[in-house]
Amino acid sequence: MAVVLKIQKEYGYVVLVVVLYAILNFWMGFQVGKARRKYKVFYPTLYALESENKDAKLFNCIQRGHQNSLEMMPVFFVMTVLGGIQHPLIAAGLGLLYVIARFFYFKGYSTGVPDNRLKIGGLNFLALIGLIICAASFGINLVLREPLATSFRGIP
């Protein structure tokens, strides 16, 4: 049986939050590029070696902050897009919290002290759990939805 979904106009906020995260991702990538030049870690080297570079830990923290954000991006995108179909304002709010927390996660990591990533940035995990709940709620709603009338005999 087919299910017809109506996208609420508030879903636009969900789309904008996903776009905002894409912009944040590009910005983090530019920060890694700047750090590559500053600390002389050239492509294709992914991480600097402490035996070869006195600033290796600082560069690696910047690189890792971006890398971790890339690793989490598919989960964030899918949970936000799916959860937002049924809960657009909640998903957009949680998504915005996630994006802001990810900014602080990256900034904290970029200090060269890995624990700094969790001061405010740790809130990204709570936001992601909320988004997972929104997506699960949407899936459960689809599965449990009662079928509508199966035929409309006599109706043109």
C-alpha positions in Angstrom: 0.0 0.0 0.0 1.2 3.5 -0.8 1.5 6.2 1.7 1.1 9.8 0.6 3.3 12.2 2.5 2.5 15.9 2.7 5.5 18.1 3.3 4.7 20.9 5.7 6.0 24.3 4.9 8.0 24.2 8.2 10.1 21.5 6.5 11.9 24.4 4.9 13.6 24.9 8.3 14.9 21.4 8.1 16.3 21.9 4.7 18.0 25.2 5.8 19.6 23.5 8.8 21.1 20.8 6.5 22.4 23.6 4.2 23.9 25.4 7.2 25.8 22.2 8.2 27.1 21.9 4.6 28.4 25.5 4.9 30.0 24.7 8.3 31.7 21.6 6.7 33.2 23.7 4.0 34.4 26.3 6.5 36.1 23.5 8.6 37.7 22.2 5.4 39.1 25.6 4.7 40.5 25.7 8.3 42.3 22.4 7.7 43.7 23.8 4.5 45.0 26.9 6.3 46.5 24.7 9.0 48.2 22.5 6.3 50.0 25.6 5.0 50.8 27.0 8.4 52.2 23.7 9.9 53.6 22.5 6.5 51.6 19.3 6.3 51.2 18.7 2.6 48.9 16.4 0.6 48.5 13.5 0.5 49.6 13.3 4.2 46.5 12.9 6.3 48.1 13.3 9.7 51.4 14.8 10.8 54.0 12.7 12.5 55.3 14.1 15.8 58.8 12.8 15.0 58.8 15.0 11.9 56.8 18.1 12.9 56.8 20.0 16.2 53.2 21.2 15.5 51.9 17.7 14.7 49.5 17.5 17.6 47.9 20.8 16.9 47.5 20.1 13.2 46.2 16.6 13.9 43.6 18.0 16.3 42.4 20.4 13.6 42.3 17.6 11.0 40.6 15.3 13.4 37.9 17.8 14.3 36.9 18.1 10.7 37.3 14.3 10.0 35.0 13.4 12.9 32.4 15.9 11.6 32.6 14.2 8.2 32.2 10.8 9.8 29.0 11.9 11.6 27.6 13.9 8.7 25.7 11.0 7.0 23.9 10.1 10.2 23.1 13.7 10.9 21.7 14.3 7.4 19.6 11.2 7.3 18.2 11.5 10.8 17.4 15.2 10.2 15.8 14.7 6.8 13.7 11.7 7.9 12.8 12.9 11.4 11.9 16.3 9.9 9.1 14.9 7.7 6.9 14.2 10.7 8.5 16.6 13.3 9.9 19.5 11.2 10.2 22.1 13.9 11.7 19.7 16.5 14.1 18.3 13.9 15.1 21.8 12.8 15.7 22.9 16.4 17.7 19.8 17.2 19.6 20.2 13.9 20.4 23.8 14.7 21.7 22.8 18.1 23.8 20.1 16.4 25.3 22.6 14.0 26.1 25.1 16.7 27.6 22.3 18.9 29.6 21.0 16.0 31.1 24.5 15.5 32.2 24.5 19.1 33.4 20.9 18.9 35.7 21.9 16.0 36.9 25.1 17.7 37.6 23.2 20.9 39.5 20.5 19.2 41.4 23.1 17.2 43.0 24.4 20.4 45.2 21.3 20.4 43.6 20.0 23.6 41.2 17.2 22.6 39.1 17.4 25.7 38.2 21.0 24.8 36.0 19.6 22.0 33.4 18.4 24.6 32.9 21.6 26.6 30.0 22.9 24.5 30.6 20.7 21.5 29.5 17.6 23.5 25.9 18.8 23.1 26.0 17.5 19.5 25.5 14.0 20.8 22.3 14.9 22.7 21.0 16.7 19.6 21.8 13.6 17.5 20.0 11.3 19.9 16.9 13.6 19.7 17.1 13.4 15.9 17.3 9.6 16.0 14.2 9.6 18.2 12.4 11.8 15.7 13.3 9.6 12.8 12.3 6.4 14.7 9.0 8.1 15.5 8.4 8.7 11.9 9.3 5.1 10.9 7.0 3.7 13.7 4.2 6.0 12.5 4.5 4.7 9.0 4.5 1.0 10.0 1.5 1.4 12.4 -0.6 3.6 10.2 -4.0 2.1 9.6 -4.8 1.6 5.9 -7.4 3.9 4.5 -10.4 2.6 2.6 -9.2 0.1 0.1 -11.8 0.9 -2.6 -14.2 3.7 -3.4 -16.8 1.8 -5.6 -19.2 4.0 -7.3 -17.1 7.2 -6.8 -15.9 8.6 -10.2 
